[in-house]
Amino acid sequence: MAAITSTATDGASAPSTVKVWDPFVRLFHWSLVVLFIAAFVTGDEWGKVHEPVGYAIAVLVALRIAWGFVGPRHARFADFVTGPGTVLRFLRQTAQMRAPRHLGHNPAGGAMVLALIATISAISATGYMMTTDAFWGVEWVEEAHEAFVWVAIALVVAHVAGVVFASLEHRENLVRSMFTGRKRAP
């Protein structure tokens, strides 16, 4: 992965950047943000919008899971899925403002990706179940669907907080990198 140096208008060299997030990962991320908000807002009231949005989310998540096995380096689960001990050690380092910078997902970010994929998959599964004859009107399925939505919202809040904290800790705009695909070179 070659670094690219950009030159500022005054001729000074700006920090080198490297491509980290491929177009699919970025499109997946921002599409999921928009679709999740749309699904939340439409809820029970606008089923004609809510259901197709839910199916679109399910397709996106299925594609992201596949991409986690065949996509480029930083999109692959093998690049960022670690054990619980590594995640806990990273969180301790983060609390002490001593966490190492990672070019791709850090261990906590990797755990968050898995938690969000699992939770959104559960939302999709229970949402689909509610459309079938076997589970139409079954209270526990509806309650599980809503509970998973609130778990997802809590995870999103934690995710955003982690992004803000890591951006401050490492002096790097992680939100911008999810738009541009580029991060500061190591």
N, C-alpha and C positions, 0 to 999 in steps of 0.2 A: 504494500500500500504506500504509494508515493505521497510525500507531503507537497502541497502546493503553496507557494509563497505569493501573496498578493502585495502590490505596491500601492501605498497611499498616494494621493495627489501631490503631496509635497516631496515625493521621492523616497520617503522613509519606508523601510520594510515593515509590513504588518506581520503579526504572528502567523505561522504556517497553520494550515488546516488540513484535515484529512476527511475523506468521505466515510461516514459511519452508518447512517441510516439510509437504506435503499428506498427507492420510490414506493414500493409496495408497503413497507413498514410505515412510512409516513402517511400514505393514503389510507391505510387500515386504521391507524391511530386517530386521525382527524375525522374520518367517516364514522368510526365508532362513537366518538364524542358527540357528533351531531345526531346520529341515529338514537343513541341512548337518551339524549335530552328529548328528542321527538317522542320516543316511546314513553318516557316518564310523563311528559306533558299531556299526551293523548290518553294514557291510562285506560280506565274502563269507559270513559265517556265517548271516545271516538274510535270504536273498534275497527272501522273501515280503514283507518290510518294506522292504528296501533298494531294490528296483526301483521300487515305487510312489512312494517318497519321491524317488527320482531323477527320475521323470517329473514329479512336482509341482515340483521345483526347475527343471526345463527349462521348464515352463509359466510359472512365476514370472519367469524370466529373459526369456522371450519377451515377456511382458506389460510388463516394465520397459523393454525395448528400445523397444517401441511407445510407452510413456509418455514416453520420452526425446524423442519427436518431437511428441507431441500434449498432453502434460501441462502443468501450470502452469509459470511462469517458471523456478523453481529446480530443477524436475525435468527440464527440457529439456537435452539435450546441448549445444545452442548456448549455454547459459548458463555451462557450466563446462568444456567441452573446449577446451584450448589447445594450442599447439605445444610441442615439447620444450624450446625455448629459454626459454619462459615458465615451464615447470615447473622447469627447472634454476635459473633466477634466483630463483624463489620458495623452492626448497630452500636455496639459499645464504643468502637473507635469514632463513629459519627457523633455520639453524645459528647465525646471528649474533643471534638473538632480535629481529629487526627486520622480520619478515614482516608485510605488511599483513593486517588482518582482512577476511574475506570473509563476506558475509551467507549466501550459498549455499556450494557446494563451492569450496574454494580450488583453485589449479592442480594441486597434488599430489593432493588429494582427487579431482579430476576424472580425473586419470590413473589413480588407484587404481580408480575406478568402472569405467573401460574395461578395465583389466587383470583385475579380478575377473570382469566379464561375459565376457570372452574365455576366461579360464581355466575358469570354471564351464560355459561352453558346450562347451568341449573335453572336460571331464569327462562332461557329458551325452551328447555325441556318441559318445565311446568306450564309455561305459556301454551305450548303445543298440546300438552295433555288436556288443558281446559277446553280445547276445541274438539276433542273427541267425544264420542258417545259414552265411552266408559268412564270418563272423568268430568263430563259436563256438570257443573253445579256442585261438585264435590268440594266441600269446604276446606279440607286440609290441603288440597292442591292449590287452591286460591291463596290460602294463608302462606303456604310455602313460597309461592310465586312472589308475593308481596314482601315476605321476609328476605328473600334473596335480593330483591331490589334494594332494600335498605342496607343490606350487607355490602352490596356493590357501591352504594353511595358512600358508605363509611370508608371503603377501600379507596375510592376516588379521592376523597378528602385527604386520606393518608398519603396517597400517591402524589397529589399536588403539593402537599406540605414537604414531602421528601424531595421533590424536584426543586422547590424553592430553597430548601435548606442546602442541598448539594450545590445548587447554583451559587449561593452565597459562600459556602465553604471553599469551593474550588474556583471562585471568580469566573464563572462560565455560564452563559445564558443557554440553559438546556432546552428551554421552550423554542428558542430560535433554531437550535440544532434539529429539532423535530420538524421544522419547516424547511430548512435548507439541506438537511442531511449531513451537514459538516460540523466537526468539532475541532477545537484547538489540538494541534499535533502533540503527541506525548513528549 
